[in-house]
């Protein structure tokens, strides 16, 4: 099937949005063949949608958790502050159980814990009017998280674009675009801004088995924007890094440890090793919320294990015999393989334990 490019940039794509009816998600499992939106009016259903990868990508998961918590509180039947406090804790715990690796999820939950504490401690009266103010303030906070994500993506794009070649090939991994963040993307945001600034680049897109985020999502985004791309299978990565004149690799991240070790979609580590072997700079583009400076190294990053069926089946059809399968959803790239980490506050370079902390402490 051929997909014609849209006339508008994917800056207009919204994988998630807040509406008066509920939280609307673009179902990324159905792309590129079907563009389907779902409206969630119950926070539990939205949490399940995160777990089922209706929405994915660490920054977008953070936005979804923020909106989900706000949705749960807004539609809570609690009549007293104690009831609301109990229900708020349950809502947050529900989202904390969805995806263990993406630290933006826990960043959003912690942010809402702090905001809820601020709001409830400042209540003059814990009656209906006071509870209504808490509900309204948390909805406003969720919208603020989404807007901050858009602004951060734009800054990451501007800071990272100059690192890409003026002419040549760039490789990415998985999907770190508009679909993964709610803005213009992190890694794809860098590519988008570079293209807008006149860089003539062709993007090599590995398919990203077993969930095919590269083939289904990244290829679709770049094609819709009219940015040249070449889709490759995952086992072609080494060949192209060796022979195709790749000028840079730029990927997203789901969690970055204090020393710069970075968790991203499975397969990223292999690309980083092959990039180093072929002297291709390897960049990570991620918001400050993806930093987890409480972890000394990537060895402490929890790695999500997903269903074996996602490996043994393709499109619901079994492609393997009845054997065991493994599906770690992420791997960790050691900091020594990373040339720079691009954030909205600046570009961090080795030693990352110093540069990342300096960026994290900026206000």
N, C-alpha and C positions, 0 to 999 in steps of 0.2 A: 504494500500500500504506500502511495506517495503522500507526503504531507506538505502542503504549500505554506511558505512562510507567511506570517501575519504582517500586516502593514505597520502595526505598532510594535514598539520594543517590548520585550518581556519585563521591562520596568513596571508594566501595568498588570502583570500576573499577580494574583493574590492567592497563595495556598491556604491562607487563613484570614478570616476577618470577623470582627464583632458586629452583630446586628441586633436590632430590637427583638428579632425572633429567636436568636440563639447564636452559637458560634458556628460559622460556616467553614467547612474544610473542602478543599479540592482533593478528590480521592486519587492519590498518586499511584495506587495499584492498577488503575484502569488506563493510565497513560501508556503510550501515546494515542491509542485507538479511540478512546472515549474520554471526553471531558465531563466529569460528573462531580457535582457538589452535594454534600450532605450537611444538613443543619442539625446541630446537637443542642438539645434543650435540657439534658441531664448530664451532670458532670461525670457520672460513672460511665456513660456511653462514650463521652469524649476521652476519658482515660483509656478505655478499651480501644478506641481508634488509634491512639498513640502506640499502644502495644501491638496492634495489628498492622502498623505502618501505613495507615491511611495518610498520615502526615509523618515525615521523618526528616532527619537532618538536625543536628544538635541545637542550633539557634532557633529553628522553627519549633522544635519540641519545647524549648523554654517559653516561647510565646504561647504555645498551646496550653502549657501548664498554667501560665499566668491567667489566661482567659478562662481555663477550666475552673480554677479556684474561685475567680470572680463570679463565674456562672453559678457555681455551687452555693456561694454565700448569698448572691442576689436572689436565688430561688429557694433559699432555705425557709422552712416553716417555723424556725425558732422564734419564740416569743419573748425570751429573756436572754440577757447577755451570757449567762452560764450555758444555756442551751446552744447558743450560737458558737461559743468558744469550744464546746465539745464537738459540734458538727464541723467546725473549721478544722480541727485536728484530724478528724476522719477524712475530710476532703483532701488535705495535704498528704496524708499517708497513702491514700488511694493513688495519687499521681506519683508518689515516690516509688511505688512498686511497678511502674510501667516499663522503664528502660534504664538499666543500671549503669551504662557506660557514659552516656551523654551528661556531662556535668552542668550544662546550661539548665537542665531540668531541675537539679537540686539548687542551683543558683536562684532560679525563679521561686522555688518553694521557700527558701530562706528569706528572700526579699519580702515575700508576702507574710511570713511569720513576723518579721520586724514591723511591717506596715500595720498589720492587724494589732500588734501590741501597742504601737503608737496611738492608733485610733481609739482602741478600747480604754486605754489608760487616761485619755483626755476627755472621755465622755462626762459631761455634767450630769446627765441622766441616762441610765441604762434602759429607758423605756422605748416604745415604738419609734419615736422620732430619732433617738440616738442610734438605734439599730439601723434605721433607714440611712442615716449619714454614713455609717460604716459600710453598708452595701454599696452606696453610690461612690464612695472613695475608693473601694477596691476595684470597681469597674473602671474608674478613671485610671487607676494604677496599671491595670492590664493594658489599656489603650496606650499608656505612656511607654510600657515595655515594648510594645510593637513599634511605636514611632522611634524609640531609641535604637531599635534593631535596624530599621531602615537607614537612619542617619549613620550608624556605625558601618554598615555595608558600603555606603558611599565613600566614607573616609578610607576604609580599607582598600577600596578600588583605586582611589586616587594615589594612595601611598605605594601600592603594589605595582601599578601599571608601568612605572619607569624601570622596574626590574625585568620586564619581559623584553625579548628582542624586538627591534623595529621591524624586522622582516624575518620570517622563519617559522619554525614549528614549536608548539608548546604542548605538553602532555598534562592531563589532569587525571583524577581518579574518582570513581563513584559520582555523586552529584552534590556539589557545593554551590548551587545556584539559587535563583529566586525561590524555587520549590523547597529548598532546604533552610531558608532563613526568614522569609517574609519580606525581604528587601530585594536588592539586586543580586545577592549572593556574596560569598566570601571569595573562594577561588574563581568562580565564574564572574564575580563582580570585578575582580582584577582584570580578567580577560575582556569583559565588556568595556570597561573604561579604556583599556589599551586600544581596543578596536575603535572606539569613539575618538580617541586621540590620534588616529591615523596609523597605528601599527598594522602592518599587513601580516597577519598570522593565520596559520592553519592549526587547528586543535586536534591532537590525537586523543581519542576517547576510548579507553578500554571498556569492554562490556560490563564488567563488575559482576561476575557470577558469585553467588547463585541467584541474587535478586534482580540483576540486570539494571541497576540504577543508571549506569553509564549509557547503555543502549536505549533504555526506555525514556530516561529523564534528561540527562545531560545532552544527548544527541538531539532530543526534541527542543530543548531550550535554545541551543546554539542555532539549530536550523530555523527556528521561528524568528530569531534575531538576524538571520542572514550572515552569521559568522562561519567561515569555512571550517569544516571538520572532516575527519576521517575516523570512522568507527573501526576498532580493531578488537580481536579476541584477547583475553587476558594473557594467553601464552605467547602473544606477539610482542609484548612490551620490550623484552630484551633486544629483540631483533631491531625494532625501530629506534630504540635509544642508541644502538650501536651504528646504524646505517642511515638514519633519516634526517640528520642534522638538527636534532631537537635542541633548542636554545635554553629551555627551562622546563621544570616540572612545578606546577602549583596545585596544591590540594587543600582541602579543608581540615577540620579537626573536631573531635568529639570531647577530648580532654587533654590538657597539656600539663605535665608535672613541673615541679619547681626547677628541675635541671634541663627542661626543654624536651624531654622524651614526650612523644605525641601519639595518642591513640586516634586512629582513623579507620575507615572501612577496610575490612580484610583485603589484603593485596597491596596496601600502601607500603608496607615495609619492604616487600620485594621490589617495588618500583624504586624506592629510595636506594636500596643496595645497588641496583642496576644503573641508576643515575650516577651514583658515586663512581662506579667502575668505569663509566664512560664520560666522566668529567662534566656532567650536566648539573647545573645548580638546582637544588631541591628546596622549594619554598612552601611554607605553611601559612595559610591565611585564615585567621580566626579572631573573633571578638575577645575582649578582655574577660568576659563572663566564662569563657572556655578554659581559662587558667585555673588550675587547682594547686595552689602553692602549698597546700597542706601535705601533698605527696612529694616525697623526696625524689622519686624516680618513677619511670613507667612501670616498673615491676609491681607497684602497688595499685595500678589502675585496674578496676574490675572489668573483666571482658564478658560481654553478654554471649551466652550460648543459645542459639535459636534452634528451631525445629529441624530435625533430620530430614523431614519431608521437603523442606525448601531445597535440599541438595538432591534428593532422590527423585523429585518430580519437577517438571517444567510445564508451566501453564496448566497445572492440575493433572498432567499425564506422567505416569511413572516412566523414567528413562534409565533406571538401574534395577538390577535384581534385588531380591530381599536380603540386603546386607546392611550392616551398620554404617552410618554416615556421621560426620562431624561438621558442625557449622558455628565456629567462633565468628561472631559478626564483625569483630575488630581485631587489628593487630597494633603493635606499638613500634614506632620508628624511633631508634635511639637518636638523641640530640646530635651526636657526632656526624650524622648524615644530613643534617638540616643546615642550609646556608643562612636562612633568616626566617623569622616568624613575623608576619605582617598583622598588626592590630590597628584598631581605630585610633590608638594613642601614639603610634609610631612603629618603626621597624626594629625588632629586637634581633641582635646578632650575638654569637658566642662571645663570652661565656653567658649562657642563658640564665643561670641562677642569679646573676647580677642584673642583666638587662630586663628580664621579665619582671623582677621585683620592682625595679625602678618604674616601669610602665604601670604596674598594678597600683603603685602608691601615688600616682599622679591624681590630682583632683581637678 
